[in-house]
C-alpha cells in the first residue's frame, strides 16, 4: 500500500475503486451444516461409478458444531493404538458422512446410505482416508464454490 497505509475502517484506498471485498464469501458454516457432495478422489484422480459419473460422498465440514465437538473430543483424547485409530475414524465418519451416491458397489453389493453401512462402505482404509480428508478442506464449503 502506498506510504504504508492499510485498509482500516475509514481508509478506502484499496485500489479496487468501486469493488469491495466481502469476507462472507469465505463463510463455510451453512454448507458445513447441510453437507456438500464431494467426489471420491484416489491418488488425485476422481473415481467414476458404474454410470460413468463421479462417486460422491455428502459430508459435513468443520464449520458444523457437531463436527467441531467430535474434533475437540478426539483432540483431547487421541487414539493411541491402530485399533483405536480405526474406531476414532468411524466415530468421526458417523458424524461427518451424511450420504453418498448410489453408483458403486462394495464387494459386489450396493449399499444405501445408513449409519450402519458406513462401516461397510468406508471399511477400505484408502477410501475412508480419501473421504474423511475432505472434511477439513474448507474450499469444499465456501459460498459460491
C-alpha positions as CSV (number, residue, x, y, z in Angstrom):
1,X,0.0,0.0,0.0
2,X,1.1,3.5,-0.7
3,X,3.0,5.2,2.1
4,X,2.5,2.2,4.4
5,X,-1.3,2.9,4.6
6,X,-3.5,0.0,5.5
7,X,-7.2,-0.6,4.7
8,X,-8.9,0.0,8.0
9,X,-12.4,1.5,8.6
10,X,-12.4,4.9,7.1
11,X,-9.4,4.2,4.9
12,X,-10.9,3.3,1.5
13,X,-7.9,3.4,-0.7
14,X,-7.9,-0.3,-1.5
15,X,-7.0,0.2,-5.2
16,X,-10.2,-1.6,-6.3
17,X,-12.3,1.5,-7.0
18,X,-16.0,0.5,-6.6
19,X,-15.3,-3.1,-5.8
20,X,-15.4,-4.2,-2.2
21,X,-14.1,-7.4,-0.6
22,X,-16.9,-9.2,1.2
23,X,-15.4,-11.7,3.7
24,X,-18.7,-13.5,3.9
25,X,-17.7,-15.4,0.7
26,X,-15.4,-17.4,2.9
27,X,-18.1,-18.4,5.4
28,X,-18.3,-22.2,5.5
29,X,-21.0,-22.6,8.2
30,X,-24.1,-23.0,6.1
31,X,-22.6,-25.6,3.7
32,X,-20.8,-27.3,6.6
33,X,-24.1,-27.8,8.4
34,X,-26.0,-29.0,5.4
35,X,-23.2,-31.1,3.9
36,X,-21.8,-31.0,0.4
37,X,-21.2,-33.7,-2.2
38,X,-17.5,-34.3,-2.8
39,X,-16.1,-36.7,-5.4
40,X,-14.1,-39.6,-4.3
41,X,-10.5,-39.0,-5.3
42,X,-7.8,-41.7,-5.0
43,X,-4.3,-40.8,-6.0
44,X,-5.5,-37.4,-7.2
45,X,-8.0,-39.0,-9.7
46,X,-11.7,-38.8,-9.5
47,X,-13.2,-42.3,-9.2
48,X,-16.1,-42.9,-11.6
49,X,-19.1,-45.1,-10.7
50,X,-21.0,-47.6,-12.8
51,X,-22.8,-44.7,-14.5
52,X,-19.5,-43.0,-15.5
53,X,-20.3,-40.2,-13.1
54,X,-18.1,-39.4,-10.1
55,X,-18.7,-41.4,-6.9
56,X,-19.7,-38.8,-4.4
57,X,-20.0,-38.6,-0.6
58,X,-22.0,-36.0,1.2
59,X,-20.0,-34.7,4.1
60,X,-20.4,-32.0,6.8
61,X,-17.5,-29.6,7.4
62,X,-15.6,-28.3,10.3
63,X,-17.9,-25.3,10.4
64,X,-20.7,-27.6,11.8
65,X,-20.9,-27.6,15.6
66,X,-21.3,-31.4,15.8
67,X,-18.2,-31.8,13.7
68,X,-16.4,-29.3,15.9
69,X,-17.4,-31.3,19.0
70,X,-16.0,-34.6,17.7
71,X,-12.8,-32.9,16.6
72,X,-12.4,-31.4,20.1
73,X,-13.2,-34.7,21.8
74,X,-10.7,-36.6,19.7
75,X,-8.1,-33.9,20.2
76,X,-8.5,-34.2,24.0
77,X,-8.4,-38.0,24.0
78,X,-6.2,-39.0,21.0
79,X,-6.2,-42.6,19.8
80,X,-3.1,-44.5,20.9
81,X,-3.3,-47.8,19.1
82,X,-4.1,-48.8,15.5
83,X,-7.4,-50.3,16.7
84,X,-8.2,-47.0,18.5
85,X,-7.4,-45.0,15.3
86,X,-9.8,-47.1,13.2
87,X,-12.5,-46.8,15.9
88,X,-11.9,-43.0,16.0
89,X,-12.2,-42.8,12.2
90,X,-15.6,-44.5,12.3
91,X,-16.8,-42.3,15.2
92,X,-15.7,-39.3,13.1
93,X,-17.3,-40.7,9.9
94,X,-20.6,-41.3,11.7
95,X,-20.8,-37.6,12.4
96,X,-19.4,-36.2,9.1
97,X,-20.7,-38.5,6.4
98,X,-24.4,-37.9,5.8
99,X,-24.9,-39.5,2.4
100,X,-23.3,-41.0,-0.8
101,X,-24.2,-41.6,-4.4
102,X,-25.7,-44.9,-5.5
103,X,-23.3,-45.6,-8.4
104,X,-20.9,-48.0,-6.7
105,X,-20.7,-51.4,-5.0
106,X,-18.7,-52.8,-2.2
107,X,-17.8,-56.5,-2.7
108,X,-20.5,-56.9,-5.3
109,X,-23.3,-55.2,-3.4
110,X,-25.0,-51.8,-3.4
111,X,-25.3,-50.2,0.0
112,X,-27.9,-47.5,0.6
113,X,-26.7,-44.8,2.9
114,X,-27.2,-45.5,6.6
115,X,-25.1,-45.1,9.7
116,X,-24.8,-48.9,9.9
117,X,-23.5,-49.1,6.3
118,X,-20.7,-46.5,7.0
119,X,-18.5,-49.3,8.3
120,X,-19.0,-51.4,5.2
121,X,-18.6,-48.6,2.6
122,X,-15.7,-46.9,4.4
123,X,-14.2,-50.2,5.5
124,X,-11.4,-49.8,3.0
125,X,-8.8,-47.6,4.7
126,X,-7.8,-45.9,1.4
127,X,-11.4,-44.9,0.7
128,X,-12.0,-43.9,4.3
129,X,-9.0,-41.6,4.4
130,X,-9.9,-40.1,1.0
131,X,-13.4,-39.2,2.1
132,X,-12.5,-38.0,5.7
133,X,-9.7,-35.8,4.4
134,X,-12.2,-33.7,2.5
135,X,-13.9,-32.6,5.7
136,X,-11.1,-30.2,6.6
137,X,-10.8,-28.8,3.1
138,X,-12.7,-25.6,3.7
139,X,-12.8,-24.8,-0.1
140,X,-15.5,-27.5,-0.4
141,X,-17.8,-25.5,1.9
142,X,-17.3,-21.9,0.8
143,X,-20.2,-19.9,-0.6
144,X,-20.3,-20.0,-4.4
145,X,-17.7,-22.5,-4.6
